Amino acid sequence: MHSADKATLRLTLGLGLAALIAYGMALTVPYAVCVMAVVLLSKPGPPLPLAKGIIAALVIAGMVAAGVVMVPLLENYAIAGILLTAVILFVIFFAGLVSGSPLTMVLVIAFAMMPVVGVIEQALVGMLALSLAVGVAVGTLVGFISSAFFPDRTAPTASDKPPRPSRAAAAWIALRATLIVMPVFMLALTDPSFYLAAIMKTVTLSQQAGETNARSAGRELVGSTLMGAFVAVGIWLGLSLWPSLWMLVLWMMAAALWVGSAMTGARRSRFRPSFSSNALITALILIGPAIEDSASGKSVLEGTIVRTCLFVGVAIYAWGTIVLLERWRPARLPAVRPKLASEERPA
């Protein structure tokens, strides 16, 4: 079996298990568990070691729980709290780019959501910490088990790892990502329940924006968002045939199998892996609130249209930010050249 096929199976099984645990146990923000699992399982290279994944899950849970201390600062000294949040996000982005850690996006999502959830109700912070930790643990466990059953025959070499940017380029990309996240973060503080899913979407866009340039940003960011909405509609139509937990799990696994095959290179695609990854995450962020709207008696169609328009608007803003900053980019920093999925297919 090809290594790309194994990676696709890891993603499919991991998302299925995450959805079964998150929705079966009725965890807080269950789609966040699925997103955490997808983030870990969609990263290239070998799976995260089991011990390291468990430690990371505990650390992230502790960070989210400790983030409640940011709430009084944002409520009483809003400007100082927002500036401190921006600095911390910049540091996380920069450290992740320099180290190449697959947990960067997980940390950004966790820290960006902490104050927002705390503004709603501080008791929810602990439940969110549990949800994010479960997502990281599930992603790590599935990667460990699948790698044990389907081990890669060839060990990864130094040439297989994606090149890391210089410190100057990393600082520039981190600044760009922070500027993309912060406006939505500030909006979320005004209406946390409405913009909570938008924060997760914006973080994925900021991560994707660090790997694209001004020429391809529109197609990558906006296109992947629209593709994610298309996948979410497919999941919802399939779920409407027989609404049940098992059908939800199976349709999510089907979406992961189709999108993941393009992301890993098992199926030829014109787009880069980040395009497919962002599309799948967008679908999860759309289908999660839609299920909650259906359970509470709200209009699923109206809520989905509003969220999709919001996500597309955020993608257009991220595109505009990249275009403007690229004009001011220092000449000494190399331009980002996106790669197609076919160029990154493992041997």
FENBELRA-V696709 format. One record per residue. N is the residue number from 0. RES is the residue in one small letter. SS is DSSP state (helix for helix, strand for strand, loop for the rest). OMEGA is omega in whole degrees, 0 to 359 (999 if undefined). NEAR is the number of other C-alpha atoms within 10 Angstrom. Layout:
N&RES&SS&OMEGA&NEAR ; N&RES&SS&OMEGA&NEAR
This chain:
0&m&loop&181&9 ; 1&h&loop&181&12 ; 2&s&helix&177&20 ; 3&a&helix&177&22 ; 4&d&helix&178&18 ; 5&k&helix&179&20 ; 6&a&helix&178&28 ; 7&t&helix&178&25 ; 8&l&helix&177&22 ; 9&r&helix&180&27 ; 10&l&helix&182&30 ; 11&t&helix&180&25 ; 12&l&helix&180&22 ; 13&g&helix&179&27 ; 14&l&helix&178&32 ; 15&g&helix&179&23 ; 16&l&helix&179&19 ; 17&a&helix&179&28 ; 18&a&helix&180&29 ; 19&l&helix&181&19 ; 20&i&helix&186&20 ; 21&a&helix&182&21 ; 22&y&helix&178&19 ; 23&g&helix&179&13 ; 24&m&loop&179&10 ; 25&a&loop&178&11 ; 26&l&loop&176&18 ; 27&t&loop&183&19 ; 28&v&loop&186&21 ; 29&p&helix&180&27 ; 30&y&helix&176&27 ; 31&a&helix&176&28 ; 32&v&helix&179&29 ; 33&c&helix&180&32 ; 34&v&helix&179&28 ; 35&m&helix&180&27 ; 36&a&helix&180&31 ; 37&v&helix&180&28 ; 38&v&helix&181&22 ; 39&l&helix&186&26 ; 40&l&helix&180&30 ; 41&s&loop&179&22 ; 42&k&loop&178&20 ; 43&p&loop&179&19 ; 44&g&loop&182&17 ; 45&p&loop&179&15 ; 46&p&loop&178&23 ; 47&l&loop&178&21 ; 48&p&loop&186&12 ; 49&l&helix&181&17 ; 50&a&helix&180&13 ; 51&k&helix&179&12 ; 52&g&helix&179&23 ; 53&i&helix&178&19 ; 54&i&helix&179&14 ; 55&a&helix&179&20 ; 56&a&helix&179&24 ; 57&l&helix&180&19 ; 58&v&helix&180&15 ; 59&i&helix&177&22 ; 60&a&helix&178&24 ; 61&g&helix&179&15 ; 62&m&helix&180&16 ; 63&v&helix&180&28 ; 64&a&helix&180&23 ; 65&a&helix&182&15 ; 66&g&loop&178&23 ; 67&v&loop&179&22 ; 68&v&helix&178&13 ; 69&m&helix&185&19 ; 70&v&helix&178&21 ; 71&p&helix&179&14 ; 72&l&helix&180&16 ; 73&l&helix&181&20 ; 74&e&helix&184&13 ; 75&n&helix&179&10 ; 76&y&loop&190&11 ; 77&a&helix&184&15 ; 78&i&helix&179&12 ; 79&a&helix&179&12 ; 80&g&helix&179&18 ; 81&i&helix&179&17 ; 82&l&helix&179&13 ; 83&l&helix&177&15 ; 84&t&helix&179&20 ; 85&a&helix&179&19 ; 86&v&helix&181&14 ; 87&i&helix&178&16 ; 88&l&helix&178&25 ; 89&f&helix&181&22 ; 90&v&helix&180&17 ; 91&i&helix&178&19 ; 92&f&helix&183&26 ; 93&f&helix&180&24 ; 94&a&helix&179&17 ; 95&g&helix&179&20 ; 96&l&helix&181&24 ; 97&v&helix&184&15 ; 98&s&helix&183&11 ; 99&g&loop&183&15 ; 100&s&loop&177&11 ; 101&p&loop&182&19 ; 102&l&loop&183&20 ; 103&t&helix&182&20 ; 104&m&helix&178&21 ; 105&v&helix&180&25 ; 106&l&helix&180&21 ; 107&v&helix&178&24 ; 108&i&helix&182&22 ; 109&a&helix&184&24 ; 110&f&helix&180&22 ; 111&a&helix&182&26 ; 112&m&helix&184&23 ; 113&m&helix&183&25 ; 114&p&helix&182&29 ; 115&v&helix&178&29 ; 116&v&helix&179&25 ; 117&g&helix&178&24 ; 118&v&helix&178&22 ; 119&i&helix&180&15 ; 120&e&loop&184&12 ; 121&q&loop&179&18 ; 122&a&helix&180&12 ; 123&l&helix&182&18 ; 124&v&helix&179&25 ; 125&g&helix&179&20 ; 126&m&helix&176&18 ; 127&l&helix&177&25 ; 128&a&helix&178&25 ; 129&l&helix&181&21 ; 130&s&helix&180&25 ; 131&l&helix&179&31 ; 132&a&helix&178&29 ; 133&v&helix&179&26 ; 134&g&helix&178&32 ; 135&v&helix&180&30 ; 136&a&helix&179&26 ; 137&v&helix&179&28 ; 138&g&helix&179&32 ; 139&t&helix&182&25 ; 140&l&helix&180&21 ; 141&v&helix&177&26 ; 142&g&helix&180&26 ; 143&f&helix&182&21 ; 144&i&helix&182&14 ; 145&s&helix&178&18 ; 146&s&helix&176&16 ; 147&a&helix&180&10 ; 148&f&helix&182&9 ; 149&f&loop&182&17 ; 150&p&loop&175&15 ; 151&d&loop&183&16 ; 152&r&loop&182&9 ; 153&t&loop&178&8 ; 154&a&loop&180&9 ; 155&p&loop&178&13 ; 156&t&loop&181&8 ; 157&a&helix&181&7 ; 158&s&helix&179&7 ; 159&d&helix&182&13 ; 160&k&loop&179&11 ; 161&p&loop&181&11 ; 162&p&loop&179&10 ; 163&r&loop&180&13 ; 164&p&loop&175&17 ; 165&s&loop&182&13 ; 166&r&helix&179&13 ; 167&a&helix&178&14 ; 168&a&helix&178&21 ; 169&a&helix&178&20 ; 170&a&helix&180&19 ; 171&w&helix&179&20 ; 172&i&helix&179&25 ; 173&a&helix&177&24 ; 174&l&helix&179&20 ; 175&r&helix&180&22 ; 176&a&helix&180&27 ; 177&t&helix&179&25 ; 178&l&helix&178&18 ; 179&i&helix&185&25 ; 180&v&helix&192&26 ; 181&m&helix&180&20 ; 182&p&helix&179&14 ; 183&v&helix&176&20 ; 184&f&helix&179&25 ; 185&m&helix&176&16 ; 186&l&helix&181&16 ; 187&a&helix&179&23 ; 188&l&helix&179&22 ; 189&t&helix&179&12 ; 190&d&loop&188&13 ; 191&p&helix&185&21 ; 192&s&helix&182&14 ; 193&f&helix&187&15 ; 194&y&helix&183&20 ; 195&l&helix&178&22 ; 196&a&helix&180&23 ; 197&a&helix&178&25 ; 198&i&helix&179&27 ; 199&m&helix&178&26 ; 200&k&helix&182&26 ; 201&t&helix&178&24 ; 202&v&helix&177&23 ; 203&t&helix&177&26 ; 204&l&helix&180&28 ; 205&s&helix&177&25 ; 206&q&helix&179&24 ; 207&q&helix&181&20 ; 208&a&helix&178&26 ; 209&g&loop&183&20 ; 210&e&loop&182&16 ; 211&t&loop&179&22 ; 212&n&loop&185&18 ; 213&a&helix&184&19 ; 214&r&helix&184&14 ; 215&s&helix&186&13 ; 216&a&helix&182&24 ; 217&g&helix&180&20 ; 218&r&helix&183&14 ; 219&e&helix&187&26 ; 220&l&helix&181&28 ; 221&v&helix&181&23 ; 222&g&helix&180&17 ; 223&s&helix&177&26 ; 224&t&helix&178&29 ; 225&l&helix&177&19 ; 226&m&helix&177&19 ; 227&g&helix&177&27 ; 228&a&helix&178&26 ; 229&f&helix&179&15 ; 230&v&helix&179&24 ; 231&a&helix&177&27 ; 232&v&helix&178&16 ; 233&g&helix&178&17 ; 234&i&helix&182&23 ; 235&w&helix&178&19 ; 236&l&helix&177&13 ; 237&g&helix&180&16 ; 238&l&helix&181&19 ; 239&s&helix&178&12 ; 240&l&helix&180&9 ; 241&w&loop&184&11 ; 242&p&loop&178&12 ; 243&s&loop&180&10 ; 244&l&helix&183&13 ; 245&w&helix&177&15 ; 246&m&helix&177&16 ; 247&l&helix&180&23 ; 248&v&helix&183&23 ; 249&l&helix&180&20 ; 250&w&helix&174&19 ; 251&m&helix&178&29 ; 252&m&helix&177&23 ; 253&a&helix&177&16 ; 254&a&helix&179&21 ; 255&a&helix&179&28 ; 256&l&helix&181&20 ; 257&w&helix&181&18 ; 258&v&helix&182&25 ; 259&g&helix&179&29 ; 260&s&helix&176&24 ; 261&a&helix&182&25 ; 262&m&helix&183&33 ; 263&t&helix&182&30 ; 264&g&loop&177&23 ; 265&a&loop&175&21 ; 266&r&loop&183&17 ; 267&r&loop&181&14 ; 268&s&loop&177&17 ; 269&r&loop&187&12 ; 270&f&loop&179&18 ; 271&r&loop&179&22 ; 272&p&helix&181&28 ; 273&s&helix&177&27 ; 274&f&helix&181&26 ; 275&s&helix&179&27 ; 276&s&helix&180&24 ; 277&n&helix&178&27 ; 278&a&helix&180&27 ; 279&l&helix&179&29 ; 280&i&helix&177&26 ; 281&t&helix&178&30 ; 282&a&helix&180&28 ; 283&l&helix&181&30 ; 284&i&helix&177&27 ; 285&l&helix&184&27 ; 286&i&helix&179&25 ; 287&g&helix&177&18 ; 288&p&helix&178&21 ; 289&a&helix&177&22 ; 290&i&helix&178&16 ; 291&e&helix&177&14 ; 292&d&helix&180&17 ; 293&s&helix&181&13 ; 294&a&helix&182&10 ; 295&s&helix&177&10 ; 296&g&loop&179&9 ; 297&k&loop&179&13 ; 298&s&loop&180&11 ; 299&v&helix&182&17 ; 300&l&helix&181&12 ; 301&e&helix&180&12 ; 302&g&helix&180&16 ; 303&t&helix&179&19 ; 304&i&helix&180&13 ; 305&v&helix&180&11 ; 306&r&helix&179&21 ; 307&t&helix&177&21 ; 308&c&helix&178&13 ; 309&l&helix&180&15 ; 310&f&helix&178&25 ; 311&v&helix&177&20 ; 312&g&helix&177&14 ; 313&v&helix&179&24 ; 314&a&helix&178&27 ; 315&i&helix&176&16 ; 316&y&helix&178&17 ; 317&a&helix&177&26 ; 318&w&helix&179&25 ; 319&g&helix&178&16 ; 320&t&helix&179&18 ; 321&i&helix&181&26 ; 322&v&helix&181&17 ; 323&l&helix&183&12 ; 324&l&helix&179&15 ; 325&e&helix&178&17 ; 326&r&helix&180&10 ; 327&w&helix&184&8 ; 328&r&loop&178&15 ; 329&p&loop&184&13 ; 330&a&loop&183&9 ; 331&r&loop&182&8 ; 332&l&loop&180&13 ; 333&p&loop&177&12 ; 334&a&loop&179&14 ; 335&v&loop&177&15 ; 336&r&loop&181&11 ; 337&p&loop&176&17 ; 338&k&loop&175&15 ; 339&l&loop&180&18 ; 340&a&helix&181&23 ; 341&s&helix&180&19 ; 342&e&helix&183&13 ; 343&e&helix&180&16 ; 344&r&loop&181&18 ; 345&p&loop&182&16 ; 346&a&loop&999&9
